[in-house]
Amino acid sequence: MTTTIPTLTAEQQKIRELSERIVQLQQPIRILDAIKWDDTVKQDFFANQCQKLPPVDADYYQQHPLTFDADELVGAFRVLKRDIKNNLGQYTDISRIMLRACEEYMQAITMLASRGKPMFSQLAMELYGAPDDAFYPGGPRLSELGTMLGEVFAPLAVETATELDEKRYTASAAASVLQERLAEFFNDADNVTVVVSDNIVADAAAGADCIRLNSNVKFSERDLRYLEVHEGWVHVGTTLNGAKQPICTFLAKGAPSSSICQEGLAVITEIFTFSSYPRRMQKIVNRIRALSMVTDGANFIDIFRFFQQQGFNDEDAYNSTARVFRGSLPDGQPFTKDLSYAKGFVLIYNYLRLSVQQGRLDHVPLLFVGKTLIEDIQVLRELHQQGLVVSPHYLPPQFRDLSALSSWMGFSLFLNRFDLGALAAHYGYVTGKS
């Protein structure tokens, strides 16, 4: 993939140079690779009939060292921060967003250097949030969402199950189908590929211009649809949009907390395209419930049993539990990145509602210019007006033409005023209650 770089002014060239330094410095920071547990941990857990905590302690992480010198890399980011301030000023729009990215990368490095220690989870919560964080003073918390929607989606997952949920595609067959579908969305020079991989824990993972499917997983038709939208349209799409930025190239590489906006965009696009389904949402909600349980003192075995009770087989229950404790200890505090899906959805949904209410739809496509944060949108709007950020090349249809989405959000502003408890009293003939 090549990006045509226009003739830049001296200031724009300096911004690009500093941006490229962010891109280069962040390359060795691969958070999920640095905290994952190897297969020997799983083998030991099942060899002990799932009755003994996995053998992961601080020494385990020491035996799996980071691929970089943490102190040296933090020092390099400090030098870069000073150069940004010296060249761009401390309070300009562009310097604020670049300095924040540097700070987050430094925080992520410190978090990884603290694997297996209490500080790891504390820093994870600073980057991704915690289950009991409030959205605003006196507002609801994600832990409440997990409890409420857990009760909603469990019966719906059973009631809505059809042949579309049948896991009939091998990873290889799924890759072929997704490759064909994504070719229609990425219809220019960008060669987006779908491959089968033996080296991922999740069912699927998106890279810069590639989606990897877990070779050990089978997929349903519903899975293929949400993966097309979630991993392809959003994750790969925003990466390519960031890579096409002629000046702010750092937007192709998301600082850790950008996963909140990324996963929120991906989930909301699933929903707007009717690609999601209750079993999929149940999985996201169960992660919130598991994280809440761990913050309240549950250990690895407790969470493993929780996932079993949700209908997971032993293999899936283990993998889901390991996601919660990776980087930490089996009886420690959690790695909270999996809050990003629901937290991001709630934040973006309400951002869209506010955008419609205030007549500021022009902001919305900027969510897709690269790996962004919701709180950066106003800054990105200023940078867009200054010509430092270009409009996103790839946009899901629902965000390219905002007419239908704005209609939906407009009605939602009124519908949220209804009391469902009061409605249930009047709709007894629908709900089956009198």
C-alpha positions as CSV (number, residue, x, y, z in Angstrom):
1,M,0.0,0.0,0.0
2,T,1.4,3.4,-1.0
3,T,0.2,6.8,0.1
4,T,0.7,9.8,-2.2
5,I,2.2,12.6,-0.1
6,P,1.4,16.1,-1.2
7,T,3.9,18.9,-1.1
8,L,4.1,19.9,2.5
9,T,4.9,23.2,4.2
10,A,7.8,23.3,6.6
11,E,5.4,23.1,9.6
12,Q,3.5,20.2,8.1
13,Q,6.7,18.4,7.3
14,K,7.8,18.8,10.9
15,I,4.5,17.4,12.1
16,R,4.9,14.4,9.8
17,E,8.4,13.7,11.0
18,L,7.3,13.8,14.7
19,S,4.3,11.7,13.8
20,E,6.5,9.1,12.1
21,R,8.7,9.0,15.3
22,I,5.6,8.0,17.3
23,V,4.9,5.2,14.7
24,Q,8.4,3.9,14.9
25,L,8.7,4.0,18.7
26,Q,5.4,2.2,19.3
27,Q,6.3,-0.7,17.1
28,P,7.6,-3.1,19.8
29,I,4.7,-2.4,22.1
30,R,2.4,-5.4,21.4
31,I,0.3,-5.6,24.5
32,L,-1.7,-8.8,23.9
33,D,1.4,-10.7,22.7
34,A,3.3,-9.6,25.9
35,I,0.6,-10.8,28.3
36,K,-0.8,-14.0,26.8
37,W,-0.2,-17.3,28.5
38,D,1.4,-20.2,26.6
39,D,-0.2,-23.5,26.0
40,T,1.6,-25.2,28.9
41,V,-0.6,-23.2,31.3
42,K,-3.7,-24.6,29.7
43,Q,-2.4,-28.1,29.7
44,D,-1.5,-27.9,33.3
45,F,-5.0,-26.6,34.2
46,F,-6.8,-29.4,32.5
47,A,-4.3,-32.0,33.7
48,N,-5.4,-31.0,37.2
49,Q,-9.1,-31.5,36.3
50,C,-9.6,-27.7,36.4
51,Q,-9.3,-27.8,40.2
52,K,-6.0,-26.0,40.6
53,L,-5.1,-22.4,39.8
54,P,-2.9,-22.1,36.7
55,P,0.8,-22.0,37.5
56,V,1.3,-18.3,36.6
57,D,3.2,-16.0,39.0
58,A,5.6,-13.1,38.7
59,D,8.5,-15.5,37.8
60,Y,6.4,-16.9,34.9
61,Y,6.5,-13.4,33.3
62,Q,10.2,-13.0,34.0
63,Q,10.7,-16.2,32.0
64,H,8.8,-14.5,29.1
65,P,10.7,-11.2,28.9
66,L,9.5,-8.2,26.9
67,T,11.0,-7.8,23.5
68,F,12.3,-4.3,24.4
69,D,14.0,-2.5,27.2
70,A,11.2,-0.7,29.0
71,D,13.3,2.0,30.6
72,E,15.0,2.8,27.3
73,L,11.7,3.0,25.4
74,V,10.1,5.2,28.0
75,G,13.2,7.4,27.8
76,A,12.8,7.7,24.0
77,F,9.2,8.7,24.4
78,R,10.2,11.4,26.9
79,V,12.7,12.8,24.4
80,L,10.0,12.8,21.7
81,K,7.6,14.6,24.0
82,R,10.2,17.3,24.6
83,D,10.7,17.6,20.8
84,I,7.0,17.9,20.2
85,K,6.7,20.7,22.7
86,N,9.8,22.5,21.3
87,N,8.6,22.3,17.7
88,L,4.9,22.5,18.0
89,G,4.2,24.2,21.3
90,Q,2.6,22.6,24.3
91,Y,-1.0,23.7,23.9
92,T,-1.7,23.6,20.2
93,D,-4.3,21.2,18.9
94,I,-1.8,18.9,17.2
95,S,0.7,18.8,20.1
96,R,-2.0,18.0,22.6
97,I,-3.2,14.9,20.7
98,M,0.4,13.7,20.0
99,L,1.5,14.3,23.6
100,R,-1.4,12.3,24.9
101,A,-0.5,9.4,22.6
102,C,3.1,9.5,23.9
103,E,1.8,9.5,27.5
104,E,-0.4,6.5,26.9
105,Y,2.4,4.5,25.2
106,M,4.6,5.3,28.2
107,Q,1.8,4.1,30.5
108,A,1.4,0.9,28.5
109,I,5.2,0.2,28.7
110,T,5.1,0.6,32.5
111,M,2.0,-1.7,32.7
112,L,3.8,-4.4,30.7
113,A,6.9,-4.0,32.9
114,S,4.6,-4.7,35.9
115,R,3.1,-8.0,34.6
116,G,2.3,-10.3,37.5
117,K,2.2,-7.4,40.0
118,P,-0.7,-5.4,41.4
119,M,0.4,-2.3,39.5
120,F,-0.4,-4.1,36.2
121,S,-4.1,-4.2,36.8
122,Q,-4.2,-0.7,38.3
123,L,-2.6,0.7,35.1
124,A,-4.9,-1.4,32.9
125,M,-7.9,0.2,34.7
126,E,-6.4,3.6,34.1
127,L,-6.2,2.9,30.3
128,Y,-9.3,0.9,29.7
129,G,-11.5,1.6,32.7
130,A,-13.0,-0.5,35.5
131,P,-16.4,-2.2,35.8
132,D,-17.7,0.2,38.5
133,D,-16.5,3.4,36.7
134,A,-19.5,5.8,36.3
135,F,-20.2,7.4,32.9
136,Y,-21.0,10.7,34.7
137,P,-21.7,11.7,38.4
138,G,-24.6,9.6,39.6
139,G,-24.8,7.8,36.3
140,P,-25.0,4.1,35.5
141,R,-22.0,1.8,35.6
142,L,-20.8,-0.9,33.2
143,S,-21.3,-3.5,36.0
144,E,-25.0,-2.6,36.0
145,L,-25.2,-3.0,32.3
146,G,-23.6,-6.5,32.6
147,T,-26.1,-7.6,35.2
148,M,-29.1,-6.3,33.4
149,L,-28.2,-7.4,29.9
150,G,-27.0,-10.8,31.1
151,E,-30.6,-11.5,32.1
152,V,-31.9,-10.2,28.8
153,F,-29.6,-11.9,26.3
154,A,-29.5,-15.4,27.9
155,P,-33.1,-16.4,27.0
156,L,-32.9,-14.5,23.7
157,A,-29.8,-16.4,22.7
158,V,-31.9,-19.6,22.9
159,E,-35.0,-18.2,21.4
160,T,-33.4,-16.7,18.3
161,A,-31.1,-19.6,17.5
162,T,-31.4,-20.9,13.9
163,E,-29.4,-22.7,11.3
164,L,-27.5,-19.5,10.9
165,D,-25.8,-20.2,14.2
166,E,-24.5,-23.6,13.1
167,K,-20.7,-23.7,13.1
168,R,-20.3,-25.2,9.7
169,Y,-17.4,-23.2,8.2
170,T,-13.9,-24.3,8.8
171,A,-11.4,-21.5,9.2
172,S,-10.2,-22.0,5.7
173,A,-13.7,-21.9,4.2
174,A,-14.6,-18.9,6.3
175,A,-11.4,-17.1,5.1
176,S,-12.5,-17.7,1.5
177,V,-16.0,-16.3,2.1
178,L,-14.7,-13.2,4.0
179,Q,-12.0,-12.6,1.4
180,E,-14.7,-12.3,-1.3
181,R,-17.0,-10.1,0.8
182,L,-14.3,-7.7,1.8
183,A,-13.1,-7.3,-1.8
184,E,-16.3,-5.5,-2.4
185,F,-15.8,-3.1,0.4
186,F,-12.0,-2.5,-0.1
187,N,-12.4,-2.0,-3.8
188,D,-9.2,-0.1,-4.7
189,A,-5.5,-0.7,-4.5
190,D,-5.5,-1.8,-0.9
191,N,-5.0,-5.6,-0.9
192,V,-6.9,-6.7,2.2
193,T,-6.4,-10.4,2.9
194,V,-8.0,-13.0,5.2
195,V,-5.7,-15.8,6.4
196,V,-5.8,-18.7,8.7
197,S,-3.4,-18.6,11.7
198,D,-2.2,-20.9,14.5
199,N,-0.9,-18.1,16.7
200,I,-4.0,-16.3,18.0
201,V,-6.1,-16.9,21.0
202,A,-9.2,-15.1,19.8
203,D,-11.5,-16.4,17.1
204,A,-10.2,-13.6,14.8
205,A,-7.8,-10.7,14.9
206,A,-7.4,-7.7,12.6
207,G,-4.0,-6.4,11.4
208,A,-3.0,-3.5,9.3
209,D,-4.4,-4.9,6.0
210,C,-5.2,-8.5,7.1
211,I,-7.7,-10.5,9.2
212,R,-6.4,-13.7,10.8
213,L,-8.8,-16.5,11.7
214,N,-8.0,-19.0,14.3
215,S,-7.3,-22.3,12.6
216,N,-8.9,-24.3,15.5
217,V,-12.2,-22.5,15.3
218,K,-15.3,-23.2,13.2
219,F,-17.6,-20.3,12.2
220,S,-21.3,-19.8,11.6
221,E,-23.0,-17.7,8.9
222,R,-23.7,-15.1,11.7
223,D,-20.0,-15.1,12.7
224,L,-19.0,-14.4,9.1
225,R,-21.3,-11.4,8.9
226,Y,-20.2,-9.8,12.1
227,L,-16.5,-10.4,11.3
228,E,-16.9,-8.8,8.0
229,V,-18.3,-5.6,9.6
230,H,-16.4,-5.6,12.9
231,E,-12.9,-6.7,11.9
232,G,-13.0,-5.6,8.3
233,W,-15.1,-2.5,7.8
234,V,-14.0,-0.9,11.1
235,H,-10.7,-2.3,12.4
236,V,-8.9,-2.8,9.1
237,G,-10.8,0.2,7.6
238,T,-9.7,2.7,10.2
239,T,-6.1,1.4,10.1
240,L,-6.0,2.0,6.3
241,N,-7.6,5.4,6.8
242,G,-4.9,6.3,9.3
243,A,-2.2,5.0,7.0
244,K,-3.6,7.3,4.2
245,Q,-3.1,10.4,6.4
246,P,-0.3,12.4,4.6
247,I,0.7,14.3,7.8
248,C,-0.7,12.7,11.0
249,T,0.5,9.2,10.2
250,F,0.3,8.2,13.9
251,L,-3.5,7.8,13.4
252,A,-2.8,4.4,11.8
253,K,-1.5,3.2,15.2
254,G,-3.8,3.4,18.1
255,A,-2.6,4.3,21.6
256,P,-4.1,1.8,24.1
257,S,-7.3,3.6,25.1
258,S,-8.2,4.0,21.4
259,S,-9.5,0.4,21.7
260,I,-12.5,1.9,23.5
261,C,-13.5,3.9,20.5
262,Q,-12.4,1.2,18.1
263,E,-14.4,-1.6,19.7
264,G,-17.3,0.7,20.3
265,L,-17.4,1.7,16.7
266,A,-17.2,-2.0,15.7
267,V,-20.0,-3.1,17.9
268,I,-22.3,-0.2,17.0
269,T,-21.6,-0.9,13.3
270,E,-22.6,-4.5,13.9
271,I,-25.9,-3.3,15.3
272,F,-26.6,-0.7,12.7
273,T,-26.1,-3.3,10.0
274,F,-28.2,-5.9,11.8
275,S,-25.1,-8.1,11.8
276,S,-25.1,-8.8,15.6
277,Y,-27.1,-11.4,17.4
278,P,-28.0,-12.2,21.1
279,R,-25.4,-14.9,21.5
280,R,-22.7,-12.5,20.3
281,M,-23.9,-9.8,22.7
282,Q,-24.2,-12.3,25.5
283,K,-20.5,-13.1,25.1
284,I,-19.6,-9.3,25.4
285,V,-21.9,-8.9,28.4
286,N,-20.5,-12.0,30.1
287,R,-17.0,-10.5,29.9
288,I,-18.2,-7.5,31.9
289,R,-19.8,-9.7,34.5
290,A,-16.6,-11.8,34.8
291,L,-14.5,-8.6,35.2
292,S,-16.8,-7.4,37.9
293,M,-16.6,-10.7,39.7
294,V,-12.8,-10.5,39.7
295,T,-12.7,-7.0,41.0
296,D,-14.9,-8.3,43.9
297,G,-12.4,-11.1,44.6
298,A,-13.2,-14.1,42.3
299,N,-10.2,-16.2,41.1
300,F,-9.5,-18.1,37.9
301,I,-11.5,-21.2,39.0
302,D,-14.5,-19.1,40.0
303,I,-14.6,-17.4,36.6
304,F,-14.0,-20.6,34.7
305,R,-17.0,-22.1,36.4
306,F,-19.0,-18.9,35.7
307,F,-18.4,-19.3,32.0
308,Q,-19.3,-23.0,32.2
309,Q,-22.6,-22.0,33.7
310,Q,-23.2,-19.7,30.8
311,G,-23.1,-22.7,28.5
312,F,-19.4,-22.6,27.4
313,N,-17.6,-25.8,26.7
314,D,-14.4,-26.3,28.8
315,E,-12.1,-25.1,26.0
316,D,-14.1,-21.8,25.5
317,A,-14.5,-21.3,29.2
318,Y,-10.7,-21.5,29.7
319,N,-9.9,-19.2,26.9
320,S,-12.5,-16.6,28.0
321,T,-11.2,-16.8,31.6
322,A,-7.6,-16.4,30.5
323,R,-8.6,-13.2,28.7
324,V,-9.6,-11.8,32.1
325,F,-6.4,-12.7,33.9
326,R,-3.7,-12.4,31.2
327,G,-0.9,-10.2,32.4
328,S,-2.1,-10.6,36.0
329,L,-2.2,-13.6,38.4
330,P,-4.9,-16.3,38.6
331,D,-5.9,-14.9,41.9
332,G,-5.1,-11.2,41.1
333,Q,-7.0,-8.3,39.7
334,P,-8.1,-8.3,36.0
335,F,-6.9,-7.0,32.7
336,T,-9.9,-4.8,31.8
337,K,-9.4,-4.3,28.1
338,D,-12.6,-6.4,27.4
339,L,-14.7,-3.6,28.8
340,S,-13.9,-1.6,25.6
341,Y,-16.7,-3.3,23.6
342,A,-19.6,-2.3,25.8
343,K,-18.0,0.9,27.2
344,G,-17.2,2.1,23.7
345,F,-20.7,1.3,22.4
346,V,-22.3,3.3,25.2
347,L,-20.1,6.3,24.7
348,I,-20.4,6.3,20.9
349,Y,-24.2,5.7,20.9
350,N,-24.6,8.7,23.2
351,Y,-22.2,10.8,21.2
352,L,-24.3,10.1,18.1
353,R,-27.4,11.1,19.9
354,L,-25.9,14.3,21.1
355,S,-24.5,15.0,17.6
356,V,-28.1,14.7,16.2
357,Q,-29.6,16.8,19.0
358,Q,-27.1,19.6,18.5
359,G,-27.0,19.4,14.7
360,R,-23.3,18.5,14.4
361,L,-23.3,15.5,12.2
362,D,-20.2,16.7,10.4
363,H,-18.2,15.5,13.3
364,V,-19.3,11.8,13.1
365,P,-17.2,10.6,10.1
366,L,-14.1,11.8,11.9
367,L,-14.4,8.8,14.2
368,F,-13.1,6.8,11.2
369,V,-10.0,8.8,10.2
370,G,-7.8,6.4,12.1
371,K,-7.4,5.1,15.6
372,T,-9.1,7.8,17.5
373,L,-10.6,8.7,20.9
374,I,-14.0,10.2,21.3
375,E,-12.5,13.0,23.4
376,D,-10.2,13.9,20.5
377,I,-13.0,14.5,18.0
378,Q,-13.2,18.3,18.5
379,V,-9.4,18.5,18.1
380,L,-9.6,16.3,15.0
381,R,-12.2,18.6,13.6
382,E,-9.9,21.6,14.0
383,L,-7.0,19.6,12.4
384,H,-9.3,18.6,9.6
385,Q,-10.2,22.3,9.0
386,Q,-6.5,23.1,9.0
387,G,-5.8,20.5,6.4
388,L,-3.6,18.4,8.8
389,V,-6.1,15.5,8.8
390,V,-7.9,14.2,5.7
391,S,-11.4,12.7,5.5
392,P,-11.6,8.9,5.9
393,H,-11.3,7.0,2.7
394,Y,-13.2,3.9,3.9
395,L,-16.6,4.4,5.7
396,P,-19.4,1.9,6.4
397,P,-22.4,2.8,4.3
398,Q,-24.4,3.8,7.4
399,F,-21.8,6.4,8.2
400,R,-21.2,7.6,4.6
401,D,-24.8,8.6,4.3
402,L,-26.0,9.6,7.7
403,S,-29.7,10.2,6.8
404,A,-31.0,6.8,8.2
405,L,-28.7,6.9,11.2
406,S,-29.7,10.5,12.1
407,S,-33.4,9.5,11.9
408,W,-32.8,6.6,14.2
409,M,-30.9,8.7,16.7
410,G,-33.6,11.5,16.4
411,F,-36.3,9.1,17.5
412,S,-34.2,7.7,20.3
413,L,-34.0,11.1,21.9
414,F,-37.8,10.9,22.5
415,L,-38.1,7.1,23.1
416,N,-35.7,7.3,26.0
417,R,-38.3,9.3,27.9
418,F,-40.6,6.3,28.1
419,D,-40.8,4.3,31.3
420,L,-40.7,0.6,30.3
421,G,-42.2,-0.4,33.6
422,A,-45.2,1.8,33.0
423,L,-45.5,0.5,29.4
424,A,-45.4,-3.1,30.6
425,A,-48.5,-2.4,32.7
426,H,-50.4,-1.3,29.6
427,Y,-48.9,-3.9,27.2
428,G,-49.8,-6.9,29.4
429,Y,-51.4,-8.6,26.4
430,V,-48.1,-8.4,24.6
431,T,-45.8,-9.5,27.4
432,G,-48.1,-12.2,28.6
433,K,-48.6,-10.5,32.0
434,S,-51.9,-9.1,33.4
